[in-house]
C-alpha cells in the first residue's frame, strides 16, 4: 500500500509537506500541491479513513433521517432534490452520508439516536420525520449536531423555504390575473402548511377579499384522490371558485387530469395552480403555474450549517434559515376581466 512517505520520497519533499498538500493547506504553493497530488494519483494513493478518524476524532459521516410517510420514498421530487443538494455539498466538504434505518419491524432495531452513535455519525440532518415520534424528540434533545428541514425546534438550526413569501407571490399573481374567488386545498398538518394557510388569510384581508370557508379545504400532500374529491366539491358550489390552488404540483396535476376527464377546460373554464415546481409540472399542456422552491439550495445550506456545527460549534449561530424560490408563470391560470 502506498503511503505518504512513498509520495514524499518520489517528490523529494517532507511527509509533512505531502500531508499539507493533500489536505489543501494554504501554506503550500499551488504548483507544489498540484505536483504532489498528481504523484499521489499516479502511485495509486488512497487516504486511510480510519487513521483520519483517529487523528481528528471525527468520522466524516453524516446521518440522514428520512421517514417519508406518503410512500413515495426517494421518488418524492421535493425531498429527493433537497437530499441531492445535501449530498453534493457534504461530499464536496469530504463527508459521506448514511441513511438512518426507519423500519420499525427490523430485528434488533436501534433508536435513531442509538443508530447515529453506533455508526459514529458526526451529525444528522432530519429531512422529514414525524416530530411527535419519541425517537425523533430524543434525537433532537441529544448533544449530537442536528439540522432540521422544514421544521423549527428550539435550540436547533432549521432550513426551510420561505413559504410566506412563496404563497404570497403565487396568490398575488393569480389576483393580478383578475381572480377574486380563489380556493386553496392545503396539505397535512405541519409548520409549512400553517404558514401557507396564514398567508392565505392575510392575502385575502390585505386585498379586501371576503373569506369563504368553503374555499379553504383540507387535503393531503401528493394525494390526487383527495384532490379530485375536493375539486368536485368546489365545482358543485353555487358560486365555484375561478381558480384552485393545490397543496403541491402532484395534487394539481391530478386535479387537472380529473377536470379534463370531466370535459372541463383548464384554464378557460377554471384556472389551476400548484406549488413546488417539480419537473413534471413543466411538461403539462398548458404548463402548470406554480411556485418553484429552491430545493437544491435548501439541501446545500443544510449541509453547510450541519458541517459548521460539527467543525465550529462555538462559532455557529443557531437560527432559522429561509430560502426563496421563484414564480413559474405557466398557462394554467387564465386572465379574467375584473
Secondary structure as UniProt FT lines:
FT   HELIX           4..11
FT   HELIX           15..22
FT   TURN            23..24
FT   TURN            26..27
FT   HELIX           30..42
FT   TURN            43..44
FT   HELIX           49..56
FT   STRAND          61..66
FT   TURN            69..70
FT   HELIX           73..75
FT   HELIX           77..92
FT   TURN            93..94
FT   STRAND          96..99
FT   TURN            104..105
FT   TURN            107..108
FT   HELIX           112..118
FT   TURN            119..120
FT   STRAND          123..128
FT   TURN            131..132
FT   HELIX           134..140
FT   STRAND          145..149
FT   TURN            154..155
FT   STRAND          157..161
FT   HELIX           163..176
FT   TURN            177..178
FT   STRAND          182..186
FT   HELIX           191..206
FT   TURN            207..208
FT   HELIX           213..215
FT   STRAND          216..218
FT   TURN            221..222
FT   HELIX           224..235
FT   TURN            238..239
FT   STRAND          243..245
FT   HELIX           249..261
FT   TURN            262..263
FT   TURN            266..269
FT   STRAND          271..273
FT   HELIX           279..282
FT   STRAND          289..292
FT   HELIX           295..311
FT   HELIX           313..315
FT   STRAND          320..323
FT   STRAND          326..328
//
